[in-house]
């Protein structure tokens, strides 16, 4: 039976629904950069040579490529340029790692992920690939060692941060050796339209000017049509072959819930669906990160904070624990995550609204890299809309910059408020089409729409009447007036005398807050920009009040608490790979995990750099009795067979 090459970069993935034992690749993870061991190159028997398929089989242990991988690799091997848009989990790294081993010379990888470079070198080393990196974390002697290896032709892959190419000595070094190809990873960083612009990327067009005959491959996991065009233009890749894979991640279940005490909602999610799972929780502010982590720890969850304001050593320690240990929850700002390769992240939760769909997609894509069911969950409310609009209004950019930010936010709000399939909405944003997935919240519990025009007019009329008295108030007080509540404040302000007092008794507090949220999201109602949270009319409010514009609103259905089909911990190990194993098979799986933990600890690497859970599962199901049989299992290449084969067979034998 044929096997197919892997999920994103080096991560081994197996589709939970197939159980077919199909091969997927393994990747490394981002860990602490303050290592005591040398960050020099790996001196090993060259893994290079042969056809792309021969290299794939020998080094990674897979029998065939997946999707566009073969076409992309053939393009680069033959000397052509390529621009690759492929989702997380699609196998991007193989698209330049394989050609680097086939072509003469060293593949030079430009990446902004300095903290990840050591991990990439570790993972490649485990595969028998000779790799090194040059960045600011190294000592001078370590850089010299890498440079000497490059000049001697002893490196298959060399990782560089983009700012290194601004150093003349680096350009001179590359010129004195043989470059097989240039790979520009995280290529969306070149786009000022995108969500993670890096000025250093603007200089990368010099690669084509300095080395016109060396093929270039630029890769990203997120790009709209606008960002795609800008990447091509800025990197001079208009004439390159462009490959755009589907952005669908069918193993991720997208869910967005109305915000109501979000930390309690998060805790309920973790306890009811993801007990013992690894996951990431994103918050907008550093204070919220620390408070949320403290709250989770107080409730018995193994959680840690991560943000740029923490001491570097603390960040490194927390990151290392998250990557190396099972069941750890990282609470972080978006300072954490780009390039995170941990394959068994079972959930990504947002307690605050992301600034763009690109950012949301990138962050949620860190869940389920192994292809197994995972959850992307977000709590969203009026305060998020108000906060993001205020940030845009007070941003330092020019009018064009603020318009771009507003367009990003409007697209994010459209995703939150949609009554159709969220997956289809995501795909449409990236210029792709799809059918309702049946595995997001709007598919599983379809919301209904209702004509909210009259409700909107009632609310706007109340705001008008308060404004006529020279007064502005927040949501809570306006809703109290609409519902006819004789609170002390309502009575004191004599708002029980307003003609709109009590005309909204037909809707609950929560329903009225939903009306306000949707009116603000649709820019039919404003919130003051001074931070007081008071409601105010905008130009478009008049269209609604005059009956010139109807307002359709989203009504959230009542949802019973349930476990989703893609959530929760299964089996004694809590591993999705072991979900359908029982009895002796589960016992063998646990023995293999115990052996793997020891091997990983001895080498100082995460367990999945040795073997991923999916590979262990395949071993359990196939029960190889010899090294030759073990070598046919997905993810067991020549080097790993030599290094770990005897240990695996011994663990199988008990």
C-alpha positions as CSV (number, residue, x, y, z in Angstrom):
1,X,0.0,0.0,0.0
2,X,1.5,3.4,-0.9
3,X,2.3,5.9,1.8
4,X,2.3,9.7,1.4
5,X,4.6,12.4,2.7
6,X,3.9,14.5,5.5
7,X,2.2,17.1,7.4
8,X,3.8,20.6,7.8
9,X,7.5,20.5,7.7
10,X,8.8,17.6,9.8
11,X,5.6,16.8,11.8
12,X,4.3,13.2,11.6
13,X,0.6,13.3,10.9
14,X,-2.0,10.6,10.6
15,X,-5.6,11.3,9.8
16,X,-7.7,10.2,12.7
17,X,-10.6,9.1,10.5
18,X,-8.6,6.8,8.3
19,X,-6.7,4.5,10.6
20,X,-4.8,3.4,7.5
21,X,-1.3,3.9,8.8
22,X,-0.5,6.4,6.1
23,X,2.9,8.0,6.6
24,X,3.4,11.6,7.6
25,X,6.6,13.4,8.5
26,X,8.0,14.5,11.8
27,X,9.2,18.0,12.7
28,X,11.0,19.6,15.5
29,X,9.7,22.1,18.0
30,X,10.6,25.5,19.2
31,X,12.5,25.2,22.5
32,X,14.8,27.3,24.7
33,X,17.6,29.1,22.9
34,X,19.9,29.1,25.9
35,X,21.4,25.7,25.4
36,X,24.7,24.7,26.8
37,X,25.6,22.4,23.9
38,X,27.2,23.9,20.8
39,X,25.0,25.2,18.1
40,X,27.3,24.0,15.3
41,X,26.7,21.9,12.3
42,X,26.0,18.2,12.3
43,X,29.0,16.2,10.9
44,X,27.5,13.0,9.6
45,X,27.4,10.8,6.5
46,X,25.9,13.0,3.7
47,X,22.2,12.3,3.3
48,X,22.2,14.0,-0.1
49,X,22.1,12.4,-3.5
50,X,19.6,10.6,-5.6
51,X,16.2,11.5,-6.9
52,X,13.7,13.4,-4.8
53,X,11.7,10.3,-4.2
54,X,14.8,8.3,-3.2
55,X,15.7,11.1,-0.8
56,X,12.2,11.1,0.7
57,X,12.3,7.4,1.3
58,X,15.8,7.2,2.6
59,X,15.8,10.2,4.9
60,X,12.2,10.7,6.0
61,X,10.9,7.1,5.4
62,X,7.8,8.0,3.2
63,X,6.9,6.3,0.0
64,X,5.4,9.2,-2.0
65,X,4.8,12.9,-1.9
66,X,1.4,14.5,-1.1
67,X,-0.5,17.1,-3.0
68,X,1.7,19.6,-4.9
69,X,4.9,18.6,-3.1
70,X,6.3,16.6,-6.0
71,X,5.6,19.4,-8.6
72,X,7.1,22.1,-6.3
73,X,10.2,20.0,-5.6
74,X,10.7,19.2,-9.3
75,X,10.4,22.9,-10.1
76,X,13.2,23.9,-7.6
77,X,15.4,20.9,-8.4
78,X,15.4,21.8,-12.1
79,X,16.5,25.4,-11.1
80,X,13.1,27.2,-11.2
81,X,11.7,29.6,-8.7
82,X,8.5,28.9,-6.7
83,X,6.1,30.8,-4.5
84,X,4.2,28.4,-2.3
85,X,1.0,29.1,-0.3
86,X,0.3,26.1,1.8
87,X,-1.5,25.7,5.1
88,X,0.1,24.6,8.4
89,X,0.2,20.9,8.2
90,X,0.7,20.8,4.4
91,X,4.4,19.9,4.3
92,X,6.1,23.1,3.3
93,X,9.5,22.4,4.7
94,X,9.9,19.2,2.6
95,X,9.5,21.5,-0.5
96,X,12.9,23.0,0.1
97,X,14.6,20.4,2.3
98,X,14.3,17.6,-0.3
99,X,15.7,19.8,-3.2
100,X,18.5,21.0,-0.9
101,X,19.6,17.3,-0.6
102,X,19.2,16.6,-4.3
103,X,21.0,19.7,-5.7
104,X,24.7,20.4,-5.4
105,X,25.7,22.7,-2.6
106,X,23.9,24.0,0.6
107,X,20.3,25.0,0.8
108,X,20.1,28.4,2.5
109,X,16.9,29.0,4.5
110,X,16.0,32.5,5.5
111,X,13.7,32.5,8.5
112,X,12.7,35.0,11.2
113,X,12.4,32.3,13.8
114,X,15.7,32.6,15.5
115,X,14.6,30.6,18.6
116,X,13.4,27.8,16.3
117,X,16.7,27.3,14.4
118,X,18.4,25.1,16.9
119,X,15.3,22.9,16.9
120,X,15.2,22.7,13.2
121,X,18.9,21.6,13.2
122,X,18.1,19.1,16.0
123,X,15.3,17.5,14.0
124,X,17.3,17.4,10.8
125,X,20.2,15.8,12.7
126,X,17.9,13.1,14.0
127,X,17.2,12.3,10.3
128,X,20.9,12.2,9.4
129,X,20.9,15.6,7.6
130,X,23.9,17.9,8.0
131,X,22.6,21.3,9.1
132,X,23.7,24.4,10.9
133,X,22.6,28.0,11.5
134,X,24.0,31.5,11.9
135,X,22.3,34.0,14.2
136,X,22.9,36.4,17.1
137,X,22.5,33.7,19.8
138,X,25.9,32.1,18.9
139,X,29.3,32.6,20.3
140,X,32.0,33.6,17.7
141,X,33.6,30.2,17.8
142,X,30.3,28.6,17.1
143,X,29.7,30.8,14.0
144,X,33.2,30.0,12.8
145,X,32.5,26.3,13.0
146,X,29.4,26.7,11.0
147,X,31.1,28.9,8.4
148,X,34.0,26.5,8.0
149,X,31.6,23.6,7.5
150,X,29.7,25.6,4.8
151,X,32.9,26.5,3.0
152,X,34.0,22.8,3.1
153,X,30.8,21.6,1.6
154,X,29.8,19.8,4.7
155,X,26.3,21.3,5.2
156,X,23.1,20.3,3.5
157,X,21.1,23.1,5.0
158,X,22.1,26.5,6.6
159,X,19.5,28.6,8.4
160,X,19.9,32.4,8.5
161,X,17.9,35.2,10.0
162,X,17.0,37.9,7.4
163,X,19.0,40.6,9.2
164,X,22.2,38.5,8.7
165,X,21.9,39.2,4.9
166,X,22.4,42.9,5.7
167,X,25.9,42.0,7.0
168,X,28.4,42.2,4.1
169,X,30.5,39.4,5.7
170,X,27.5,37.0,5.4
171,X,26.9,37.8,1.8
172,X,30.7,37.3,1.1
173,X,30.6,34.0,3.0
174,X,27.7,32.7,0.8
175,X,29.5,33.8,-2.3
176,X,32.6,31.7,-1.4
177,X,30.6,28.5,-1.1
178,X,28.0,26.8,-3.3
179,X,24.4,27.7,-2.7
180,X,21.9,25.0,-3.8
181,X,18.8,27.1,-3.3
182,X,17.4,30.0,-1.2
183,X,14.3,29.2,0.8
184,X,12.4,32.2,2.2
185,X,10.2,30.9,5.0
186,X,7.3,32.9,6.5
187,X,7.2,34.9,3.3
188,X,4.1,36.9,4.4
189,X,6.5,38.9,6.5
190,X,7.5,40.8,3.4
191,X,4.0,42.2,3.0
192,X,3.0,45.4,4.7
193,X,-0.6,44.3,4.0
194,X,-0.1,41.1,5.9
195,X,-0.3,40.5,9.7
196,X,3.4,40.1,10.6
197,X,5.4,42.6,8.5
198,X,9.2,42.5,9.0
199,X,11.3,45.3,7.4
200,X,14.3,43.0,7.1
201,X,12.4,40.9,4.5
202,X,12.3,43.9,2.1
203,X,16.0,43.4,1.4
204,X,15.6,39.8,0.2
205,X,15.1,40.8,-3.4
206,X,18.9,41.1,-3.4
207,X,19.2,37.3,-3.5
208,X,18.0,37.3,-7.1
209,X,20.2,40.1,-8.0
210,X,23.3,38.6,-6.4
211,X,22.7,35.0,-7.3
212,X,20.5,35.1,-10.5
213,X,21.0,31.4,-11.3
214,X,20.2,30.0,-7.8
215,X,16.5,28.9,-7.5
216,X,14.4,30.6,-4.8
217,X,11.4,29.2,-3.1
218,X,9.2,31.5,-0.9
219,X,6.7,29.8,1.4
220,X,3.9,31.0,3.7
221,X,0.9,29.4,5.5
222,X,-1.3,32.5,5.2
223,X,-1.8,34.9,2.4
224,X,-4.8,36.6,0.8
225,X,-4.8,37.5,-2.9
226,X,-3.5,41.0,-2.0
227,X,-0.7,39.6,0.2
228,X,0.1,37.0,-2.5
229,X,0.6,39.7,-5.1
230,X,2.7,41.8,-2.7
231,X,5.0,38.9,-1.9
232,X,5.5,38.1,-5.6
233,X,6.3,41.8,-6.3
234,X,8.6,42.5,-3.4
235,X,10.6,39.3,-3.8
236,X,10.6,39.6,-7.7
237,X,8.8,36.3,-8.0
238,X,6.2,37.3,-10.5
239,X,7.6,34.9,-13.1
240,X,8.0,32.1,-10.6
241,X,5.8,29.0,-10.5
242,X,3.0,29.8,-8.1
243,X,1.5,26.9,-6.0
244,X,-1.6,27.6,-3.9
245,X,-2.9,24.7,-1.9
246,X,-6.2,24.5,-0.1
247,X,-6.2,26.4,3.2
248,X,-8.7,23.9,4.7
249,X,-7.7,22.3,8.0
250,X,-10.6,19.7,8.3
251,X,-9.3,18.3,11.6
252,X,-9.8,21.7,13.4
253,X,-13.3,22.5,14.7
254,X,-13.9,26.2,14.7
255,X,-16.1,27.5,17.5
256,X,-16.9,31.1,18.6
257,X,-19.1,31.7,21.6
258,X,-20.6,34.9,23.1
259,X,-18.3,36.2,25.8
260,X,-19.7,35.7,29.3
261,X,-17.1,35.4,32.1
262,X,-14.5,34.1,29.6
263,X,-12.1,32.6,32.1
264,X,-14.9,30.5,33.5
265,X,-15.9,29.6,29.9
266,X,-12.3,28.6,29.2
267,X,-12.1,26.5,32.3
268,X,-15.3,24.7,31.4
269,X,-13.9,24.0,27.9
270,X,-10.7,22.5,29.4
271,X,-12.4,20.4,32.0
272,X,-15.2,19.1,29.8
273,X,-13.3,18.6,26.5
274,X,-9.6,18.9,26.9
275,X,-8.6,17.5,30.3
276,X,-4.9,16.7,30.2
277,X,-4.4,18.1,26.7
278,X,-1.7,20.5,25.6
279,X,-3.0,23.8,24.3
280,X,-2.5,27.5,23.8
281,X,-4.6,30.4,25.2
282,X,-4.2,33.8,23.5
283,X,-4.9,37.0,25.4
284,X,-4.4,40.6,24.1
285,X,-2.6,42.1,27.0
286,X,0.3,41.0,29.2
287,X,-1.8,41.6,32.4
288,X,-4.5,39.4,31.0
289,X,-2.0,36.6,30.2
290,X,-0.7,36.6,33.8
291,X,-4.1,36.8,35.4
292,X,-5.5,34.0,33.2
293,X,-2.5,31.7,33.8
294,X,-2.8,32.3,37.6
295,X,-6.5,31.6,37.5
296,X,-6.0,28.3,35.6
297,X,-3.3,27.2,38.0
298,X,-5.6,28.0,40.9
299,X,-8.1,25.6,39.3
300,X,-5.6,22.8,39.0
301,X,-4.6,23.4,35.4
302,X,-0.9,23.1,34.6
303,X,-0.6,26.5,32.9
304,X,2.2,29.0,32.4
305,X,2.4,32.6,31.1
306,X,4.4,33.9,28.1
307,X,4.8,37.5,26.9
308,X,7.6,39.8,25.8
309,X,7.6,41.5,29.2
310,X,8.8,38.4,31.1
311,X,12.4,37.8,31.9
312,X,14.1,36.0,29.0
313,X,15.1,33.1,31.2
314,X,11.4,32.7,32.4
315,X,10.2,32.7,28.8
316,X,12.7,30.2,27.8
317,X,11.9,27.9,30.7
318,X,8.1,28.1,30.1
319,X,8.5,27.5,26.4
320,X,10.8,24.5,27.0
321,X,8.3,23.0,29.4
322,X,5.4,23.5,27.0
323,X,7.3,21.8,24.1
324,X,8.8,19.0,26.1
325,X,6.0,18.0,28.4
326,X,2.5,16.6,27.9
327,X,-0.6,18.4,29.1
328,X,0.9,21.9,29.6
329,X,-1.3,24.9,28.7
330,X,0.6,28.1,27.5
331,X,-1.2,31.4,28.1
332,X,0.3,33.9,25.8
333,X,0.2,37.1,23.8
334,X,0.9,36.7,20.1
335,X,4.6,37.1,21.0
336,X,4.4,33.3,21.3
337,X,3.7,30.9,18.5
338,X,5.1,31.6,15.1
339,X,7.0,28.5,14.1
340,X,5.8,26.5,17.1
341,X,6.1,22.9,15.8
342,X,4.6,20.9,18.7
343,X,2.3,18.5,16.8
344,X,-0.1,17.5,19.6
345,X,-1.5,20.9,20.5
346,X,-5.1,19.8,20.9
347,X,-6.7,23.3,21.3
348,X,-6.1,27.0,20.7
349,X,-8.3,29.3,22.6
350,X,-8.7,33.1,22.1
351,X,-10.0,35.2,25.1
352,X,-9.7,38.3,23.0
353,X,-10.6,39.1,19.4
354,X,-7.6,38.8,17.0
355,X,-6.9,41.8,14.8
356,X,-7.2,40.0,11.5
357,X,-8.4,36.8,9.9
358,X,-4.8,36.1,8.8
359,X,-3.7,36.3,12.5
360,X,-6.6,34.1,13.6
361,X,-5.9,31.5,11.0
362,X,-2.2,31.5,11.8
363,X,-2.8,31.2,15.5
364,X,-5.5,28.5,15.3
365,X,-3.3,26.6,12.8
366,X,-1.0,25.8,15.7
367,X,-3.5,23.2,16.8
368,X,-3.6,19.7,15.3
369,X,-0.4,19.7,13.3
370,X,-0.5,15.9,13.6
371,X,-3.8,15.8,11.7
372,X,-5.8,14.6,14.6
373,X,-9.0,16.3,15.8
374,X,-8.4,19.6,17.5
375,X,-10.4,22.7,18.6
376,X,-10.1,26.4,17.8
377,X,-12.3,28.2,20.4
378,X,-12.9,31.8,20.9
379,X,-15.0,33.9,23.3
380,X,-16.1,37.1,21.6
381,X,-18.1,40.1,22.9
382,X,-18.9,43.8,22.5
383,X,-15.8,44.9,24.5
384,X,-13.6,43.2,21.9
385,X,-15.2,45.3,19.1
386,X,-14.9,48.5,21.1
387,X,-11.3,47.8,22.0
388,X,-10.1,47.0,18.5
389,X,-11.9,50.0,17.0
390,X,-10.2,52.2,19.7
391,X,-6.8,50.8,18.9
392,X,-7.3,51.6,15.2
393,X,-8.5,55.1,16.0
394,X,-5.4,55.8,18.1
395,X,-2.9,54.0,15.9
396,X,0.2,56.0,14.7
397,X,-0.2,55.1,11.0
398,X,-1.6,57.3,8.3
399,X,-5.1,57.2,7.0
400,X,-4.3,54.4,4.5
401,X,-2.8,52.3,7.4
402,X,-5.9,52.8,9.5
403,X,-8.1,51.8,6.5
404,X,-6.2,48.6,6.2
405,X,-6.6,47.9,9.9
406,X,-10.3,48.6,9.6
407,X,-10.7,46.2,6.7
408,X,-8.8,43.5,8.6
409,X,-11.1,44.0,11.6
410,X,-14.3,44.1,9.5
411,X,-13.4,40.7,8.0
412,X,-12.7,39.3,11.5
413,X,-16.1,40.6,12.7
414,X,-17.8,39.1,9.7
415,X,-16.3,35.7,10.6
416,X,-17.6,36.1,14.2
417,X,-21.1,37.1,13.2
418,X,-21.6,34.8,10.2
419,X,-24.7,32.5,10.2
420,X,-23.0,30.2,7.6
421,X,-20.2,27.7,7.9
422,X,-17.1,29.3,9.5
423,X,-14.8,27.1,7.5
424,X,-16.4,28.3,4.2
425,X,-16.1,31.9,5.4
426,X,-12.4,31.3,6.2
427,X,-11.7,29.7,2.8
428,X,-13.6,32.5,1.0
429,X,-11.4,35.1,2.7
430,X,-8.3,33.4,1.2
431,X,-10.0,33.3,-2.2
432,X,-11.0,29.7,-2.1
433,X,-14.3,27.9,-2.1
434,X,-15.7,25.1,0.0
435,X,-18.8,23.2,1.1
436,X,-20.3,23.5,4.6
437,X,-18.0,21.3,6.7
438,X,-20.5,19.9,9.3
439,X,-17.7,20.3,11.9
440,X,-17.9,23.9,13.1
441,X,-20.3,25.5,15.5
442,X,-22.5,27.1,12.9
443,X,-22.9,23.8,11.1
444,X,-23.4,21.7,14.3
445,X,-25.9,24.1,15.9
446,X,-27.0,26.5,13.1
447,X,-27.9,30.0,14.3
448,X,-31.0,31.7,13.0
449,X,-31.4,35.2,11.7
450,X,-34.2,37.6,12.7
451,X,-35.3,41.0,11.6
452,X,-33.7,43.3,14.2
453,X,-34.7,46.5,12.5
454,X,-37.3,47.5,15.1
455,X,-35.1,46.5,18.0
456,X,-32.3,48.6,16.5
457,X,-34.6,51.5,16.1
458,X,-35.7,51.2,19.8
459,X,-32.1,51.1,21.0
460,X,-31.0,54.0,18.7
461,X,-34.0,56.1,19.8
462,X,-33.1,55.6,23.4
463,X,-29.5,56.8,22.7
464,X,-31.0,59.8,20.8
465,X,-33.2,60.8,23.7
466,X,-30.4,60.6,26.2
467,X,-28.2,62.7,23.8
468,X,-30.9,65.3,23.6
469,X,-30.5,65.7,27.3
470,X,-26.7,66.1,26.8
471,X,-26.1,62.7,28.2
472,X,-24.4,59.5,27.0
473,X,-24.4,56.1,28.8
474,X,-23.0,52.7,28.5
475,X,-24.7,49.5,27.4
476,X,-25.9,48.4,30.8
477,X,-27.8,51.6,31.6
478,X,-29.3,51.8,28.1
479,X,-30.6,48.2,28.4
480,X,-32.0,48.9,31.8
481,X,-34.1,51.7,30.3
482,X,-35.2,49.7,27.4
483,X,-36.3,46.8,29.7
484,X,-38.1,49.1,32.0
485,X,-36.0,48.5,35.1
486,X,-36.5,51.1,37.9
487,X,-33.0,51.0,39.2
488,X,-31.7,53.7,41.5
489,X,-29.7,55.2,38.7
490,X,-32.7,55.1,36.2
491,X,-34.9,56.8,38.8
492,X,-32.3,59.4,39.8
493,X,-31.7,60.4,36.2
494,X,-35.5,60.4,35.6
495,X,-34.9,58.1,32.6
496,X,-38.1,56.3,33.5
497,X,-39.8,59.3,32.0
498,X,-38.3,58.7,28.6
499,X,-40.8,57.6,25.9
500,X,-38.6,54.5,25.2
501,X,-38.6,53.4,28.8
502,X,-39.8,49.7,28.9
503,X,-40.4,49.3,25.2
504,X,-37.8,46.6,25.0
505,X,-39.2,44.2,27.7
506,X,-39.6,41.5,25.0
507,X,-35.9,40.9,24.9
508,X,-33.5,39.7,27.6
509,X,-30.4,41.5,28.8
510,X,-28.3,39.1,26.9
511,X,-30.3,39.6,23.7
512,X,-30.1,43.4,24.0
513,X,-26.3,43.1,24.5
514,X,-26.2,41.0,21.3
515,X,-28.2,43.8,19.5
516,X,-25.6,46.4,20.6
517,X,-22.7,44.2,19.7
518,X,-24.0,43.6,16.2
519,X,-24.9,47.2,15.6
520,X,-21.4,48.3,16.7
521,X,-19.8,45.5,14.5
522,X,-21.9,46.7,11.5
523,X,-20.9,50.3,12.3
524,X,-24.5,51.4,12.8
525,X,-23.7,52.4,16.4
526,X,-20.6,54.0,17.9
527,X,-18.8,53.8,21.2
528,X,-16.9,56.8,22.4
529,X,-13.1,56.7,21.6
530,X,-12.2,58.2,25.0
531,X,-12.4,55.0,26.9
532,X,-15.7,55.5,28.8
533,X,-17.7,53.0,26.8
534,X,-20.7,55.2,26.2
535,X,-22.9,54.7,23.1
536,X,-23.2,57.3,20.4
537,X,-24.9,57.6,17.1
538,X,-22.9,57.5,13.8
539,X,-23.8,58.7,10.4
540,X,-25.4,55.4,9.3
541,X,-27.6,55.3,12.5
542,X,-29.9,57.7,10.8
543,X,-30.6,55.3,7.9
544,X,-31.9,52.7,10.4
545,X,-34.0,55.3,12.4
546,X,-35.6,56.6,9.2
547,X,-36.4,53.0,8.0
548,X,-34.2,53.3,5.0
549,X,-32.1,50.3,6.1
550,X,-33.1,47.0,7.5
551,X,-31.0,45.1,10.0
552,X,-30.7,41.3,10.0
553,X,-29.3,39.9,13.2
554,X,-27.8,36.7,14.4
555,X,-29.6,34.8,17.1
556,X,-27.6,32.3,19.0
557,X,-29.4,29.1,19.7
558,X,-29.4,27.6,23.2
559,X,-26.6,25.1,23.3
560,X,-26.5,22.1,25.6
561,X,-23.1,21.2,27.0
562,X,-21.6,18.4,25.0
563,X,-18.4,16.8,24.2
564,X,-17.5,17.4,20.6
565,X,-16.5,14.4,18.4
566,X,-13.0,15.9,18.0
567,X,-12.3,16.8,21.6
568,X,-11.4,15.4,24.9
569,X,-8.8,12.9,26.1
570,X,-8.9,9.3,25.0
571,X,-7.1,6.3,26.4
572,X,-4.9,6.1,29.4
573,X,-2.2,8.2,27.7
574,X,-4.6,11.0,26.7
575,X,-3.2,10.6,23.2
576,X,-5.5,10.9,20.1
577,X,-3.2,8.4,18.4
578,X,-4.2,5.8,21.1
579,X,-7.9,6.6,20.9
580,X,-8.9,3.4,19.3
581,X,-6.3,1.2,21.0
582,X,-7.3,-1.0,23.9
583,X,-6.1,-4.0,25.9
584,X,-2.7,-5.3,24.9
585,X,-2.3,-2.8,22.1
586,X,-2.7,0.2,24.5
587,X,-0.2,-1.5,26.9
588,X,2.3,-1.8,24.1
589,X,1.7,1.8,23.0
590,X,2.5,3.0,26.6
591,X,5.6,0.9,26.6
592,X,6.8,2.6,23.5
593,X,6.0,6.0,24.9
594,X,8.0,5.2,28.0
595,X,11.0,4.1,25.9
596,X,10.7,7.2,23.7
597,X,10.6,9.5,26.8
598,X,13.9,8.0,28.0
599,X,15.5,8.3,24.6
600,X,14.4,11.9,24.2
601,X,15.6,12.9,27.7
602,X,19.0,11.3,27.0
603,X,19.3,13.4,23.9
604,X,17.8,16.6,25.3
605,X,15.0,16.9,22.7
606,X,11.2,16.7,22.7
607,X,9.8,13.2,22.5
608,X,8.3,13.7,19.1
609,X,11.7,14.5,17.6
610,X,12.4,10.8,18.3
611,X,9.1,9.5,17.0
612,X,5.7,11.0,16.8
613,X,2.7,9.4,18.5
614,X,1.3,8.5,15.0
615,X,4.4,6.6,14.2
616,X,4.2,4.7,17.5
617,X,0.6,3.9,16.8
618,X,1.6,2.5,13.4
619,X,4.3,0.4,15.0
620,X,1.8,-1.0,17.5
621,X,-0.7,-1.9,14.7
622,X,1.9,-3.5,12.5
623,X,4.1,-5.2,15.2
624,X,7.3,-5.4,13.2
625,X,9.6,-8.2,14.4
626,X,12.8,-7.2,12.6
627,X,14.7,-4.1,11.6
628,X,13.7,-4.6,8.0
629,X,10.0,-4.7,8.9
630,X,10.4,-1.7,11.2
631,X,11.9,0.2,8.3
632,X,8.6,0.0,6.4
633,X,6.7,2.0,9.0
634,X,5.9,5.6,8.2
635,X,8.4,8.1,9.6
636,X,11.2,5.5,10.1
637,X,14.0,6.6,7.8
638,X,17.5,5.0,7.5
639,X,19.1,7.1,10.3
640,X,16.3,6.7,12.8
641,X,16.2,2.9,12.0
642,X,19.9,2.7,12.8
643,X,19.6,4.9,15.9
644,X,16.4,3.7,17.5
645,X,15.6,0.4,15.8
646,X,16.9,-2.0,18.5
647,X,15.3,0.1,21.3
648,X,11.9,-0.1,19.5
649,X,12.1,-3.8,19.0
650,X,13.1,-4.3,22.6
651,X,10.2,-2.2,23.9
652,X,7.8,-4.2,21.6
653,X,9.1,-7.4,23.1
654,X,8.4,-6.1,26.6
